[in-house]
Amino acid sequence: MTIQNALFDGLWDYYIWISLLVSIFTFTWLYHHSFWYLSDKGGEHDNPDEIEVGVFPKHNDDMKLEVAWTVAPFLLIVWLTYVSWLPLASVWAPVDDPDFHGYECEEGESSNNALVGSGYNAIVESECYHVMEITGKQWVWQFDCLELATELCDTSSQTIEVYGTVPVLHLKEGETYLAIMTSEDVTHAPWFLGLGTKEDVLYGQDTSLWLTVVEGTSDQVILCTEYCGDAHSVMAAMLNVHS
């Protein structure tokens, strides 16, 4: 018998004895209380709290607390809806909506995006946008810059800890991109951590995602946030931002 086997057998015996002691104590306590506190059928008992079957105890009834518990969450939801309305409208803005990101850029044009407003009402507005494509498949992201100049959009690969070799998307600071996305198999969802945007990528259906690379945007990891199979946790990419 090896030292490891002897150690294992010793621990196993120890755990068995501990389990037996815990079981004896637990079941003894259970049966004792089950019979000791058993009430006599039809007997009279003290009822200092005046508890009645099917009636909520009066001393726990607090109308002010119930109203506050109903009104306060309602007001909180209304406030959260208000502060998120404009930013969400920007994130999911329709294509070619001049109120947010303008129209597709012509060759040589710049988005000149800028952060407008402050606090909860801050949104990114752009003069125009550039179109690119993102394809998700088990378990890798594929980026296509289409006909964009390499200064605006480029791709490469990089080895990072945990995720191994992943694709890298190079985008330019101050530009806005419309990513047309699709999937070759199951549902995926790219999450650009630093941009705070993500959207489902569906098989057989095109979806879109606005990528507003404002000044000060740092390099970041792109993860998949829709479970897509065995290697979902390592389906990653990198976003590299250059000026």
N, C-alpha and C positions, 0 to 999 in steps of 0.2 A: 504494500500500500504506500503510495506517495504521500509526501507532506501535504500537498494540496487536497488529496482525497480525505486524509485524516482531519484536516481543518474543516472541510465541508461537512463531514459526518458529525463533528463536534458542534458546529453551528446549527445543523439540522436538529439534533437532539435538544439543543438549547431553545430553539424556536418552538418545538413541539411542547416543551414543558411550559413555556410562557403562554402559549395559546390555550393550553388546558387550564391554567390558573385563571386567566382572563375569562374563559368560558364558564368555569365553575362560579366565579364571583358574579358574573353578569346574570346568569340564569337563576342563581339563588336569590339575588336581589329582585329579579323580575317576578318570580313565583311568590316570594314573601309579600311584596306590595300588592300583587293581584288578589291575594286572599285576605290580607290583613285589612285593606281598605275597602273590602266588599261590603256594600250597604245592605241592610235587611230589606226585603221586599215589603213595601207598604209601610215601612217605619217612618216615624217623624224625625226630622233633622232640622238643625238650626239653619236659617237662611238670612243671615244679617244683610246681605246685599240685595235681597228681594229679587233674586234672579228667577225669571219665568222662562219656560221652554218656548222658543220661537220669538221671544221679545228681547230687543237689544237693551242691555243695562242702561238705566237712565243716567247714572253718574258718568257714563262714558259718552253721553250725547252732548255735542258742542256744535251748535249751528254756525257760530262764527268761524270755527276751525274748518267746518265742511265747506262753507262758502269761500273762504280764503284758499283752501286746497283746490277748489274748482276754478276760481277766477285767476289766481296767480299763474298757474301753468298756461291758461288760455292767453293771458297778456304776454307771457314769455314767447309763446308760439307766434303770436302776431308780430312781436318785435323782431324775432329771428327771421320771419318771412320778409319783413320790411327791409332789414339790413342786407339780406342776401338776394333780393329781387334783381337789382341792377347788375351785380357781379355775375349772377347765374345767366342773366340775359346776354351778357357779353360772352361768356364761355360757350353758350349754345346759340350764338347769333346765326341767323340764316345766311347762306352764301349770297354775296353781292348785296348785303344790306349796308347802305352808305352811312348809317348811324354808328357803325362799329368799325368794320375793317375795310370799307371801300370795295373796290373791284380788283380783279386779277391784274397784277403789275405787268406792264409792257417791258420788253427787254431794255435793261439799263435803268429802270425805275427802282426806287427804294421805298420801303414801307413807311419809313420815318415814324415808327410807332412811338407813342408817348403815353405815360400814365396820367390820366386826367382825373381830377378830383382828389379827395383825401379820405383817409379813414375807411369806413365801411362802404362808401360810395365810390371808391377809386376803381376805375376800369381802364383798360388799354384800348386806345383808338389808333387806327392805322389809315394811311392814305390809300394803300393797296396791299395785296398779299401775294405770296408765291405758292404754287401748288407742287406738292410732292406726294409720294405714296408710301404707305406702310402695309406690309403683309405679315400676318402672324401664322405660324405653323408649328407643330410640335417638334421641337421646343426651342424656337429661335425667331428673332425678329429680322425682317428683311426690309431695308430702306431703298427707295428709288428716287433719285433727285430729278428724274425726267430730263428736261432740257435746261435746267437751271445751271448757271455758271458755277464753277467749283468754289468761287469766293462766297457764293450764297449758300450752297449745299454740297456736301461731299460725304463719302462713306469710307470707312476703313475697318480694321479690327484691332482688338486690344485684349490682353490677358489680365484679368483682375482676380484678386483673391476670392475664393469660394465659388465664383461663377465660371472660372476658366476663361477660354477665349470667346469673346462676345463681339457683336458688331458695334461700330461706333458711328453715330450720326453727327456730322459737323454742320452747325448752323451759325449764321452771322448775327451778332448783337444788334438790336435795333430793328430787326425785321420780323414780319408776321408771316406765318406759314399755315396753309390749309392742307392738312394731311388727309388724303383719301385712303381709307383703310378697308381691307378685306381679309378673309381667312381662307386657308387652303384645307382646313379640316374641321376643327371644333371652335367654340367661342373662346376668344382671348380678350385681354383688355390692357393696353399699354398705359402705365402710370408714370408720368414725368414728375418725379418727386419734387424737384425744385420749382416747377411751374404750377404744381398743384392741379394738374388736369389729367383726366383719364376718360376713356370711352370704350365701350364694347366693340370688338371686331368680330363680325358674324360671317359664317360660311354662306357663300352665295349671295351676299348682300353687302353693298357699299355703305360704310358709315364715315363720318368725318370728325376731325378734331382740330381745333384752333391751337396753334403753338405760337404764343406771343413772347418773343425773346427780347425782353426789355433790357435796358442798360443795367449792368450789375448782376445779370443772371450767371450763375456759376455752373461748372461742369456737374453732372448729376447722373445717377443710375436710373435706368428705365426698367421697371418690373412689370410682370403680368399679374393682374389682380382678379382674374377669373380662373378658377380651377380648371385646368385643361389636361390633366393626366399625370403620369408618374414624375416627370421632370419639371412640373409647374414651378416649383420653388427656385429653380436655377434658370428659368427662362428670363434672361436679362439682356440689357444693352447699355450703352453709354451715350449721353448727350454731351458733346464738346462744343462750347460756345467761344467764338473768336470775334475780335473787333475788326 
